[in-house]
């Protein structure tokens, strides 16, 4: 069946950015609004794929460039990366009675509660819509995705493969964000593929925090305190769930509503399935230096990179690195998330997700690899040495603290031993403790 022409207005903080239109044959095209272009350097940035902060001529050219703004069946990359990829996507597709590849149908149904501050709605809905709140209330055009009255509503979109839910914290409980609500916690159930994954992620994140890395608030939640989830019998309900504060929702930045974010797949116009291998750490580092938080961001990135090597995190792909727009005109590196010691649950995991200094294998990475990375990013010698000091100090803190954090969060000893063996094999470990 041929789809009719349908258009979604794309807004950012109340500002019309443009329209995403689906044409017959399921081809979508995004056109930037003239009014948004005319705002000049004071326009809020939708994506660094369409902006160069401090360079209005380049930004203007990117906004008018039609590349990466069209797609067949899928939405253009920026919008495709707003949507889930795995089990949550399949569940929502079933309830929408649509094919999982038809991005426009997802954006039409979920456009009121997308990651970050982007809101998408039809022209008719835009006349009456109200912004959902963390306290609840009428959401106007926000549509809850549910096939039957007895099924929990799924009206939010969360990017990524792992099953996760947007939930509201109410005291010690978390409840599924429903009609007219924005969740302020992201909740992940236990996994059948990785033993004790919630505890493993909490312990890795705690280690990151102890090493000076910026992490949001997180906690473990008993299964009975994560209420209203669909298919709860599909998980090991005797295990705790992992819950992390959403930094793109109200109260993370005091006095601000939705906070805009984008991941590096959006920055580089990559499809979600291209999150591994196409982009390397140097490319991300150059973006941070030139168009985001500068040297402070590069230091933070370097701390996370040394943690990923020492903790054996092989899944830090470009969708697990994001920018946050505390200022609507220029981003900075967003707080860390999805930090997990993958080697603890997957013995075959032997490399980083992305190339760094020409290297990916954990056992091939040394302090010289970090030095090569910084040289390729383009740091001057004096600053280069300053960042290398950050790498050493962060690495030493990781090695000093990780075991205590893993014990405190109740990670099973067999997983602790796998991580300890991983670290013993690393030349980086020897150089940091020597």
N, C-alpha and C positions, 0 to 999 in steps of 0.2 A: 504494500500500500504506500502510495506517495504521500509524504508528509507535507502539510500546508506550510506556507510561509508564516513564520512566527518570530517575534523579536523580544529580547530581554534587555531592559535598561540596566546598565552597569553603573553603580554608584559607589563612591568612596567617601565616607564621612558626610553624606548628604550632597556631595558634588557629583553631578552627572559626568561620567568619564566617556561613555559611548554606548553603543548598542551591539549586542551579539545576535545575529539573525540566522535562523535556519531556513534554507531554501529547499524546494522539492529535490528529492534525491539525497536528502540528509547531508547537505553540505552547509557548513556554518562559516560565517565571516564576521569579524569584529571590526567596526568602524569607530574611530575616536571622534567624539563630538567636537564641533568647531568651538563651542563655548568653553570646553576644557582646554583646547589648544590656546585659545585667546587669553586664558588666565596667566600665561607667561610663567616666569620663574616661581611664582607663588602658588602654582597648582600643586595639590597633594600628589605624591608619587604613587602610581599604581604598581609599577614594577621597574626595576633597573633594566629590564629588557627593552623598556620604552623611555628611559630617562638617563641622563648623565648630569647629576647634580653639579652645579657650577658651570655648566656648558650648555647654554640655552640653544645655541645653533644646532648642536648635535641632538639634543632632546627633541627639538622641533622636527628634525629630519626623521628620527626614529618613530615619532608619533604618526607621521604621515606614511611611513614605509609599510607596505602591505604584506611583506614577508612575515611568516609566523602568525599571521592573523586569520588564516583560513585553514579548514580541515574538512575531510570527508568522513562522515559518521561521528568521529570523535570531535571534540571541541579543540580550538587552537591550544597550544601547549600551556599557556598561562592558566587557562580555565580548566583544562584537563587535570592539572595538578592540584586543583581544589577538591577533587573527588577521591573517594576510597578506591582501593584496588582489589581487595581480596574478598573474604567472607562477608563483610559488611556490605560491600557493593552487590554481591549476589543476592543477599537478603533483601536489600532495597529494590533491586531490579524485579524480583519476584512480586513484591508488593505493588510496584508500579505497573506490573504486567508489561514490561518492556525488555528489550535485549540489553544485556550488560554493557555493550559497547556504545550505546546511544547516549552520549554525554549530555546532549541538550535536554533530554527528558529528566535527567538527574538535576541539572541546574534549574530547570523550571520548577521542580518539586522542592528543592532544598536551598534555593537561592537566598532565603532569609537567614540562614544559619550556616554560612560557609566559614572556613578558616580565615582569620584576620578580620578586616573591616569591610570587605567587599559585600555588597548586597545586590542581588539580581532579582528583578521582577518584571512582569509584563507591564505594558503602558497602562492598562486598565487598573491593575492592582496598585500601581504606584500612586494613583489618585487618592487611595484610601488607606494605604498601608501604615502600620505603626511598628516601631522598632520593638522586637521582643526584649524583655527585661530579665534580669536574674531573679526577680521576685515573682515573675509570672504576669498574667494579664492577657488581654486580647491582642493577638498578633496581627490582626487585619488579614492580610493576604497570605501569611505564613501557612504552609500546608503540611499537615502531619501525614507521614507515609505509613499507612497501616491497612492491611487487607481485611481485617475483621475487627469488630468492636472490642473483642477480648485480647487483641494483640497490643503490645506496647507500641506507642507511636515512635517512629524513627524519622525525625524531620531535620536532623543535623547532618552535616558532611564533615568527615575527618579523613585527611589524606593518609595513605599508607596501606600496607598489606595486612598487618596484624589486626585482629578484631579488637575494637575499642569503642567506647561509648562516651558521649558528652553528658555529664551528670552534674547535679546541683548538690552542694554540701548543705546539709541541715543537721547541725550539731555533729554527732559522730557518724550519722548516716549519710549515704549518698543516694539520691533518687534520680531516675532517668529524666532528663530535660524533655518536657513535653510541649504541647501547644502553647505558644506565647512566652516561652522561656528560653534563656540562653544558659547552657551549662557552664560552670566555672571550674570543673575538674574533668580531666580525661582519665577514664578508668579502663584498665586492661584486665581481662580475666586470666586465670592460669592457662598454660598451653599444654597440649598433648605432645608437642614436638620437643619441648625443652623442660626438663625437670626443674621445679621450683623457680620458674622464670620471674614471677613477681618479686621474690626475695633477691634473686640474682640482680635484677635491674635496680632495686632499691639500694643494694649494697654497692653496686658500681657507681650509682649517682652519689651516694654518701661519700665514697672515696673521692669522687670528682670535687665535691664541695670542700672536703678537707684539703685538697690540693690547690685551692684557690680559684676553682672554676665556678662561674656563675650558674647556679641551678635553681629552679623554682622549688617551692614547697612540695613535698611528696610524702606519701604514707602508705602503709598496708592497711587494707580494709577487710574485715571478716565478710565472708560471702553473704551472710544474712543482713549485713549493713549496706550492701549494694543492692538496692531494691528496684524492682520493676523491669529487670533486664529480660529480653527474650531468650528462650532456649537455655535457661540457666542450668538445666540438667545435662547440658552438653559439656560442662566443665567439671573439674574436680572440686566440688563445692566444699570439701573440707580444707581446701587451700585458700589463703588470703588472695585478694585482688590487689593490684597496684594502682594507686591513684596519684596523679600529679596535677598541680595547679595550672590552669591554662593561662599563659601570659598574654594571650590575645583577647582576653575577656575582661569585663569591668573589675575594677579594684586592684588589678596588677599595677597599673599606673594610676595613682590616686587622682580621682576627679575626672577620669577619662572613660568613655564608653568602650566600644570595641577598639582594639588596638590593631593596626594593620601589620601584617607579617607576609613574607613570601619565602619560599624555600629556594635553594640554588638551582633546582630544575627549572623553576620559573624564571630566575635571573638569566639563565643560559638558553632558554627556549628549548629545553629537552623534554621529550615525552616521558611519562612516568616509568615506562619499561626501559628507558635508557639511563637510569639513575646510577648505573655502575659503568665505569670505564671511559666514558666520553669526555669527562671533565676531570682535571687533576687538582691537587691541593694548591699548586702554584697559581692556577687560574683563579681560584677562589680568593687566594691571598691578595692578588693584585686588585680585585674588585674591592676588598675590604680597605686596602690602603688608599685607593684613589677616590672611591665613591661612597664609602661608608664611614666607619669609626676610626679609620687610620691606624696608627701604631698601636693604640690600645686594643683594637680588634685583632690585630695580627699577634699580639702577645697572648690574648685569650685563645685564639685559634691554635697557637703553638702549644699551650698548656693542654688543650684537648687532644692534640695529635700525640703527644708523648704519653698521655693517659691511654689512648686507644691502642698504642703499641704494647705498653706494659700490661694492660688489662686484657689484651687479646680481643679487642672489639673489631671484628671483621665486617661490620655492617654499617659503618659510618659513611653511607653513600650521600649523594648530593641532596636528597630529600630529608636527610637527618641533619642538615645544616641550614639554618634560616637567618633571615634578617628581620629586625623589628623596627617599626617606624614610631619610636617615641616622639620624634619630630616628623610631621607629615612631609617635610621637604628633603630629608636625608636619613637613611637608616643607620643602624649599627648591628653588630652580630647579636642575634637573639640568644637568650639563655639556653644552656645545653639541655638536650632531651634525647631519649632513646639510646642512652649509653648503657651497653650491656656487654659483659664478658662472654662473647660468643664461643671462645675456646673452651669455656667451662662446660658447655652443653653440646658442643660439636667438635669432636677431636680432629676432624679433617680440616677445620678452619685454620689456615696457615698464613693468611695475608690480609692486608688492609683492603677496604673496598675501593680505594682510589690511589692512584700513583702519587708518590711523594719523592721528589728528588731523583726520579728515575727508578724508584724501588717500590715494591709492594709487599714482598715477603717479610713477615715479622723478623725472621732470623737473619735477614740481610740488612736490617735497619740499625744504624749506629748514630752517634752524635754527628758524624760527618754528613750523614744523610740530611739531618736537620739543617746543617750549615749550607748544604747545597740547595735545599729548598729555599732558604732565606736569600741566598745569592740570586736565585732565579726569579724570586719575587721582586728583587731590585733594591734591597736595603743597602745603605751606605755602611762602611766598615764599623764605625762607632756604634751605630744603632744595631747592626748585625750582632755585635758582641753583647749588647744589652739584652736582646731577645734570646740569645743562646744561654745567658744566665737564667732567664725565666724558664727555659726548657729544662735545664739541670735542676733547678730548685723544685719545679713542679714534679719532675720525675722522682726526685728523692722523697718528696712528701707522699707520693703514691706508694712507693715501696715501703715507707715507714708505717703507713696507716691502713693499707688495704685489708690485711688479715684481721685486724681488730674490727673493722667495719663489717666484714663478711660474717664474723662470729656474732656480732651484735644483731645483725639482721637475720640470723638463723639459717644461713646458706648451708646445705648439706656438706659434710666433710669431703665426700668424694669429688664434689665440684671445686672445693677449695684446693684439693690436692692437684687437680688438673691444671688450675691456674698457676699454682706454685711451680709445677713442672714446666709450664710454658715460660715463666719468667727465668727459670734456671737456664733455659736454652738460649736466651737472648744476649747478644753481645752488648746491647744497650744497658741491660741490668748491671753487667760487670763494670762498665764505664761509669755508671752513676754511684756505685757503692765502693769503687776502688779508691 
